[in-house]
Amino acid sequence: MKRKKTVLTIIICIAIGLATVYLCLPYYARQALIHLYPKIDDKCLFYRDTVHAPQQACLWARSADYNRYGFTDSEKSYLDSMETLSFLIIRNDSILVEDYRNGWNDTLTSNIYSCTKSIVSLLAGAAYDEGKLKNLDDPVSEYIPSYTKGRQADVTVRDLLTMSGGMAWDEAYSSLFSLTTHGYYGNDLYDLVTGLEVNEEPGVQYDYRSGETQLLAFVVEAATGKTLSAYAEEKLWTPLGAEHDAYWLLDKENGDEKAFCCFHTTARDVARFGSLMLDYGKWNGSQIISEGYMEQALAPASYLKNEWGEDSLDYYGYQFWIQKYKGNEYRLMRGMLGQYIVAIPEYDAIMVRLGKKRSDEYVRESTVDLFVYMDIALRILEESTKTENRNNG
């Protein structure tokens, strides 16, 4: 009996100890322990703002060859192994391939994670086009007057766009106490990113830092006087004729948008951003974002060193990626769990892949799953082009 009481006492003490440790953790760490690793269907875990679709949507047409071109067995196996939910190929403004898996469909929204960063770039472009962002070489302190501590005063808007702002940010996804975890699960985004020191000379070297996108979002809000969601609705979602409402996750009730990660939308609607990449800011004949801004955004910031300290960055622009593959250059948005929106200029095409998993294997700056999806899309586009040419011949 005494032994049972001793064991029970030990268990109770351990439980009390663990509870005490848990309660002493900061808010974001407690939330991270509850929810663990981020998931693309995280919409209900956080407060959110709605980016309303217009009453009159502009629907994608279906190609005459809609879903005529299927996947090989090995391609199907790979798509399943990566827990793919959506795979779209749009060519000449018409859906050529549309595939949903694991219970997904064309109406379900998912978190597109760091593809969201490219949306922030587009909003910065809209603000620049309007003259509300007066000059991309303005210091951040022009819009956020408190951002003057030490080297903060030297950081420009362009530095944030190219992730060369030198912010002391920890880009780690699996650490309980990383700044990325703090940003995702925390409730104090503004204080977090505006309070961080700048520990590297700005405008010299690219280094992927989500915090710099978040700071850029606060610059856009200060310049426009509008929340990110409201500005996105006005400048993107309405003129693009989105089919469904989108959602932007907030750090707290009526709080700030998580600009570095957390825009929720459907595969069809996110493809509209692919069209903006393909046509340098144009949608259905209308210039949504100026061609001049898009040319800069979609070109590598080659004056910077890359993440390995080598001269001439060749794969990142203004929050957009540039991928050289098989002799061609592709522009894309990409997210943490293998979310990809890719412009394929040689076929006037867009590829969208959304899912729950990506490869852990890198080739330089990219994970190898991207190349598999590109191969699938390029094979299908080549086959459809050959068929079209035969029919026209």
C-alpha positions in Angstrom: 0.0 0.0 0.0 2.8 2.4 0.9 4.5 1.7 -2.4 1.3 2.5 -4.3 1.0 5.7 -2.4 4.6 6.6 -3.2 4.1 5.9 -6.9 0.9 8.0 -6.9 2.6 10.8 -5.1 5.4 10.8 -7.7 2.9 10.9 -10.6 1.1 13.8 -9.0 4.3 15.7 -8.4 5.4 15.1 -12.0 2.0 16.3 -13.3 2.1 19.4 -11.1 5.7 20.1 -12.3 4.7 19.7 -16.0 1.7 21.9 -15.5 3.8 24.5 -13.8 6.4 24.5 -16.6 3.6 24.7 -19.2 2.0 27.7 -17.5 5.3 29.4 -17.3 5.9 29.2 -21.1 5.1 32.2 -23.2 1.7 32.2 -25.0 3.1 31.2 -28.4 5.0 28.2 -27.0 1.9 27.0 -25.2 -0.1 27.2 -28.4 2.7 25.4 -30.3 2.6 22.5 -27.8 -1.1 22.2 -28.2 -1.3 22.4 -32.0 2.2 21.1 -32.9 3.4 21.4 -36.5 1.5 23.7 -38.9 -1.1 22.2 -41.1 -2.7 23.7 -44.3 -6.2 23.3 -42.9 -5.4 25.5 -39.9 -8.1 28.2 -40.6 -10.2 27.3 -37.6 -7.2 27.5 -35.2 -6.8 31.3 -35.5 -8.8 34.5 -35.7 -9.0 35.6 -39.4 -10.1 38.4 -41.7 -12.2 37.7 -44.8 -11.0 38.9 -48.2 -14.3 39.0 -50.0 -14.8 37.7 -53.5 -16.7 40.1 -55.8 -20.3 39.4 -56.6 -19.4 38.8 -60.2 -16.7 36.2 -60.4 -14.5 35.7 -63.5 -14.5 31.9 -63.9 -11.7 30.0 -65.6 -12.8 28.4 -68.8 -12.3 24.6 -69.4 -10.1 23.6 -72.2 -11.6 21.4 -74.9 -9.1 18.8 -73.7 -10.1 19.2 -70.0 -8.6 16.3 -68.1 -7.8 14.4 -71.3 -4.2 14.0 -70.2 -3.8 11.9 -67.1 -1.0 10.9 -64.9 1.3 7.9 -65.2 1.3 5.3 -62.5 4.6 6.6 -61.1 3.3 10.2 -61.2 0.1 9.2 -59.3 2.3 7.3 -56.7 4.5 10.4 -56.2 1.5 12.8 -55.9 0.0 10.5 -53.3 3.3 10.1 -51.4 3.6 13.9 -51.1 -0.1 14.0 -49.9 -1.1 16.2 -52.8 -4.5 17.8 -52.5 -4.7 19.9 -55.7 -2.9 19.8 -59.0 -3.9 22.2 -61.8 -2.5 23.1 -65.2 -4.0 26.1 -66.9 -3.0 26.8 -70.5 -4.1 29.8 -72.6 -6.4 30.9 -69.8 -8.3 27.5 -69.8 -8.0 24.6 -67.3 -6.3 21.7 -69.0 -5.8 19.5 -65.9 -7.7 19.6 -62.6 -7.0 16.9 -60.1 -8.1 16.8 -56.4 -7.1 14.1 -53.9 -7.7 13.1 -50.3 -11.2 14.5 -50.2 -10.3 17.9 -51.5 -12.3 19.9 -54.1 -12.4 23.2 -56.0 -14.2 25.0 -53.2 -12.0 24.2 -50.2 -9.4 26.7 -49.1 -6.0 25.9 -47.7 -3.2 27.8 -46.2 -0.7 28.6 -49.0 2.0 29.5 -46.4 4.9 31.4 -47.9 3.2 31.9 -51.2 1.6 34.6 -49.1 4.9 36.5 -49.2 4.4 37.1 -52.9 1.0 38.5 -52.3 2.5 41.1 -49.9 4.9 42.0 -52.7 2.0 42.5 -55.1 0.3 44.8 -52.5 3.6 46.7 -52.1 3.5 47.1 -55.9 -0.1 48.4 -55.8 0.9 50.9 -53.1 3.9 52.0 -55.2 1.8 52.4 -58.3 -0.6 54.6 -56.4 2.2 56.7 -55.0 1.5 55.8 -51.5 4.8 54.1 -51.3 6.7 57.0 -52.6 10.1 55.3 -53.3 11.2 51.8 -52.9 14.5 53.2 -51.6 12.7 55.0 -48.8 13.9 54.0 -45.3 11.4 51.9 -43.4 11.3 54.6 -40.8 9.6 56.9 -43.3 6.5 54.7 -42.7 7.3 53.3 -39.2 8.9 56.1 -37.4 10.0 54.0 -34.4 12.2 51.8 -36.7 15.4 53.6 -36.0 17.3 51.6 -33.4 20.8 51.1 -34.6 21.0 49.7 -38.1 17.2 49.7 -38.4 17.5 53.2 -39.6 19.4 52.0 -42.7 16.8 49.5 -43.9 14.9 50.4 -47.0 11.6 49.1 -48.4 13.6 47.5 -51.2 15.7 45.7 -48.7 12.6 44.1 -47.2 11.3 43.2 -50.7 14.5 41.4 -51.4 15.0 39.9 -47.9 18.3 41.7 -47.5 17.2 43.8 -44.5 19.6 42.1 -42.1 17.0 41.4 -39.4 18.0 39.2 -36.5 15.4 36.6 -37.4 15.5 32.9 -36.7 14.0 31.0 -39.7 13.4 27.7 -37.9 10.2 25.7 -38.3 10.6 22.8 -35.8 12.0 24.7 -32.8 9.5 25.5 -30.0 11.2 28.8 -29.2 12.2 30.1 -32.7 11.0 33.4 -33.9 9.1 31.7 -36.7 7.1 29.7 -34.2 6.6 32.9 -32.2 5.3 34.7 -35.3 3.0 31.8 -36.3 1.5 31.0 -32.9 2.0 34.3 -31.1 -0.3 37.3 -30.6 2.2 40.2 -30.8 3.5 40.4 -34.4 4.0 44.1 -34.5 6.0 44.3 -31.4 7.9 41.2 -32.4 9.2 42.3 -35.7 9.6 46.1 -35.0 11.6 45.3 -31.9 14.2 43.0 -33.5 17.6 44.4 -34.0 19.3 44.5 -37.5 22.6 42.7 -37.0 23.8 42.7 -40.6 24.4 45.5 -43.1 21.2 46.0 -45.1 21.2 45.7 -48.8 24.2 43.4 -49.1 23.2 39.8 -48.8 19.9 37.9 -49.3 18.9 35.7 -46.4 15.4 34.2 -46.1 13.7 35.9 -43.2 9.9 35.7 -42.7 10.1 38.6 -40.3 11.1 41.0 -43.1 8.0 40.1 -45.0 5.9 40.8 -41.9 7.7 44.2 -41.5 7.0 45.0 -45.2 3.3 44.3 -44.6 3.3 46.9 -41.8 5.0 49.4 -44.1 2.2 48.7 -46.7 -0.5 49.2 -44.1 1.1 52.4 -42.8 1.4 53.8 -46.4 -2.1 52.9 -47.4 -4.0 53.4 -44.2 -5.7 50.1 -44.8 -5.4 46.6 -43.3 -3.7 44.1 -45.5 -6.9 42.1 -46.0 -8.9 45.2 -47.0 -6.2 46.3 -49.4 -5.9 42.8 -50.9 -9.7 42.8 -51.5 -9.5 46.2 -53.3 -6.4 45.7 -55.3 -6.3 42.0 -56.0 -9.3 39.9 -55.1 -12.0 42.2 -56.7 -10.1 43.1 -60.0 -9.0 39.4 -60.4 -12.7 38.3 -60.1 -12.0 35.7 -57.5 -14.5 32.9 -57.3 -14.4 32.4 -53.5 -13.8 34.4 -50.4 -10.2 34.1 -49.1 -9.1 34.3 -45.5 -6.1 35.9 -43.9 -5.1 34.5 -40.5 -4.6 37.1 -37.7 -2.4 37.0 -34.6 -5.3 37.8 -32.3 -8.9 39.0 -32.5 -9.0 42.2 -34.6 -5.2 41.8 -34.8 -2.6 41.9 -37.5 -2.5 39.6 -40.6 0.2 36.9 -40.5 1.7 38.3 -43.7 4.6 35.9 -43.9 2.6 32.8 -44.1 -1.2 32.6 -43.8 -3.4 33.4 -46.7 -6.2 30.8 -47.3 -7.6 30.2 -50.8 -8.6 27.6 -53.3 -6.4 26.2 -56.1 -8.4 27.9 -58.8 -8.2 31.3 -57.2 -4.5 31.1 -56.3 -3.9 30.4 -60.0 -4.8 34.0 -60.7 -1.5 35.0 -59.2 0.1 32.7 -61.7 -1.5 34.7 -64.4 -0.1 38.0 -62.9 3.4 36.4 -63.0 2.9 35.1 -66.6 1.7 38.4 -67.9 3.7 40.9 -65.7 0.8 42.2 -63.7 -2.0 41.9 -66.3 -5.3 40.1 -65.9 -7.9 39.8 -68.7 -6.3 42.7 -70.5 -6.2 45.0 -67.5 -3.0 46.0 -65.8 -3.6 45.2 -62.1 0.0 45.8 -61.0 2.2 47.9 -63.2 4.5 46.1 -65.7 7.5 48.1 -64.5 7.1 46.9 -60.9 6.4 43.3 -62.0 9.6 43.3 -64.1 11.6 44.2 -61.1 9.7 41.8 -58.8 10.2 38.8 -61.1 13.8 39.4 -61.8 16.7 38.2 -59.5 18.1 40.9 -57.3 21.5 40.2 -58.8 23.3 43.0 -56.9 23.0 41.0 -53.7 25.0 38.1 -52.5 23.1 34.8 -52.2 22.5 32.9 -49.0 25.9 31.2 -49.3 27.7 34.5 -49.6 28.3 34.1 -53.3 28.1 37.1 -55.6 25.1 37.7 -57.8 21.8 36.3 -56.3 20.1 34.5 -59.2 16.9 33.0 -57.7 15.0 35.6 -55.7 13.4 38.9 -56.6 10.7 40.9 -54.7 9.3 38.0 -52.6 9.1 35.9 -55.8 11.3 32.9 -56.7 13.1 32.5 -60.1 13.8 28.9 -61.0 16.2 27.9 -63.7 15.3 24.4 -65.0 16.1 22.5 -68.2 17.4 25.6 -70.0 14.4 27.7 -69.1 13.6 30.2 -66.4 10.3 30.0 -64.4 8.7 32.4 -62.0 7.0 31.0 -59.0 5.5 31.4 -55.5 6.2 28.6 -53.1 5.2 27.6 -49.6 6.4 25.5 -46.7 4.5 22.3 -47.4 5.0 22.1 -51.1 2.6 24.8 -52.2 3.7 26.0 -55.7 2.3 28.4 -58.2 4.5 28.4 -61.3 4.4 30.5 -64.5 5.5 28.5 -67.5 6.0 31.1 -70.3 6.9 28.8 -73.2 3.5 27.2 -73.0 1.5 30.2 -71.8 0.7 28.1 -68.8 0.3 28.0 -65.0 0.9 25.1 -62.7 -0.6 24.9 -59.2 0.2 22.2 -56.7 -1.1 22.3 -53.1 -0.6 19.7 -50.5 0.5 18.6 -47.1 4.1 17.6 -47.6 7.2 18.4 -49.5 10.6 16.7 -49.9 13.4 17.2 -47.4 16.0 16.9 -50.2 17.4 20.1 -51.6 19.2 20.9 -54.8 20.7 24.2 -54.1 17.8 26.5 -53.0 14.9 24.2 -54.1 13.5 20.9 -52.8 13.4 18.1 -55.4 9.6 17.7 -55.3 9.3 21.0 -57.3 11.2 19.4 -60.2 8.9 16.3 -60.2 5.8 18.5 -60.4 7.5 20.6 -63.1 8.3 17.4 -65.1 4.6 16.3 -64.8 3.4 19.6 -66.0 5.9 19.9 -68.9 5.2 16.4 -70.1 1.4 17.1 -70.2 1.9 20.5 -71.9 4.2 19.0 -74.5 1.7 16.2 -75.2 -1.2 18.6 -75.5 0.8 20.9 -77.8 1.7 18.0 -80.1 -1.9 17.0 -80.3 -3.0 20.5 -81.0 -0.4 20.9 -83.8 -1.5 17.6 -85.4 -5.1 18.7 -85.3 -4.2 22.1 -86.8 -1.9 20.5 -89.4 
